[in-house]
Amino acid sequence: MPSNTMNAAVLGSGLLGLDLVERMHHSPHLNCGLVVGRTHHSRGLAQAAELGCPTAAGGIAALLEADQSFDIVFDATNAFEHHEHWTRLADTGAVLIDLTPTSAGTLIVPAVNGDQAARHQHIGLISCGGQASLPVLYALAQHYRPQYVEMVATAASASVGRASRINLDEYVHTTQAAIRQLTQTGAVKAMLNISAAKPPPPFRIAMSLVAPGVEQARARDVVEAAASAMRTVVPGYRITSCTVTGDTVRVIAEVTATRNRMPVHAGNLEVISAAALYTAEQHALAQAPALKDLAR
């Protein structure tokens, strides 16, 4: 492994974990040192091995018993297990990037506060709805004083796995808290709809923000600028509607997956996987001078 590359492990061998493996293969800053699943019979572990990444079964215990150290650990399991993972990893010095909808760790959204990612060891990525809505909501909140914010995400049933389904309460709580924190709005509501429609619809986020003095032209400019910044991380992000009625701005965004492993409708998975890789690379870039010095 090159001296300026950080070694990373992935907890979880589902579609998110596999996408992270593939992304790391194309990153000059990260090496996939290990993918950990629950059982040796996991289909995801077999696919990770086919991608050339070492694998192990047994969860967090297997990761801690590995014969290598990790600079970064991606947690792509579920919210109920994440707290134990952080407790057991905190003393190792590894950066833990949480892809589950817990409220633990410092909340990072690349298009909002991504420049702060390298300062923290424990990072939370909120939720797919939070990642997709907050760039727009935060941008609007910089120009207006929101009195109420609402976000309704709709994801295709085929792209919502078992872990996400059992974490719906955590998803709503964490997303609402993040929107409240980053927009400085007291009244916030977040929801997630799981659609069984055929064919599967793209990941869609409907946002409403109530604030005195909003103007159609200015709001549209703010929203489009936020979407443009978002596309530097998630190319399939686009605004499909932005309207102002009275003091209410309503925005609809869609995210389509653009990567080979992801179905087109799985924008909910791609948006959080992209945020995870971005956050990890910020750590690697921040550490690059120190790593080069050690290699001399």
Phi, psi and omega in degrees: 000129180304150185293341181257021179247139179265140181271130185234150175236152179241122172267112182117129184242027175278194183298323178297313180299319180292324177295322177298319178301312181296320178297320180295328177298334181258006180260131177283354187250349186231143174240135177275103182273334184192142169241128184246129176242187181279313185230159180293341182271007182298128177297323180297321178296321178298320180290323177296321178295322177297331178279358176093015181257134175302148182228161176205156177243153178120009175068210186301327180298319180295323179294316182291336180269358182298152181271035176208160177256159183233134176280326185224138173234126174266126177258103179245042181260255178209165187297329183291331182266343188298320183299320176296320180299315179295318180302319184277341181261344188305319184279354180279343183086356180289145172281126180255119179253116189264114177265004179265158184276061173261168176260013180279158177078170176281126183284126182233130172236114187312316183279358180248302183226032181301335180291348179266353189302319186289352182274351191236146180269333182239113188238131176252137181257015171069271182189169177296320178295321177295315179297324184278332185263327189295327176303319179286312182296320179296316181298317178295323181290343176283343182251336182229169177253097185294139174258337180204139177226136178227140178224125177238114179261141176234120182239147178293138180305323182294343181253009179246106184280180183299316182300319180294323181293321181280350180254022185297320179297317179295322178303309182295313182299311183293320180294315178299316181297320181292317178297317179300316182292313188276342176254355182057045180243131181285317184263109184224140175226132178231142180218155174230122174258138176250115187261129177263015183300150177237129354292161182301132181283158174292161177294126186232139180234118177256123184239140174230135179226124180257121180206141179296138171084012180292145181233139186304305186297313182294318180299317179298318178298316180297315182294317180294324177295319178295319179295322179297317177296322180296323183292344175291339178255320182234095186300333183274017182269130178210152176268127179257343180200140174211112182228154177236127175231112184062238179261016185245126172261129176241126183231136173240129177238150175233146177234119174252141179286139183242004183261152187300320185286334184271134169299151184304323183284351186273044177297332178297325178282319183295323185294325182274330175295318178296320179296322180296315181293318178303314182297317179297318181292331175297321176296316181297318180294323180292329182270350186305314179300318180294320180294322178294322179297320180294330183282345183285000000 
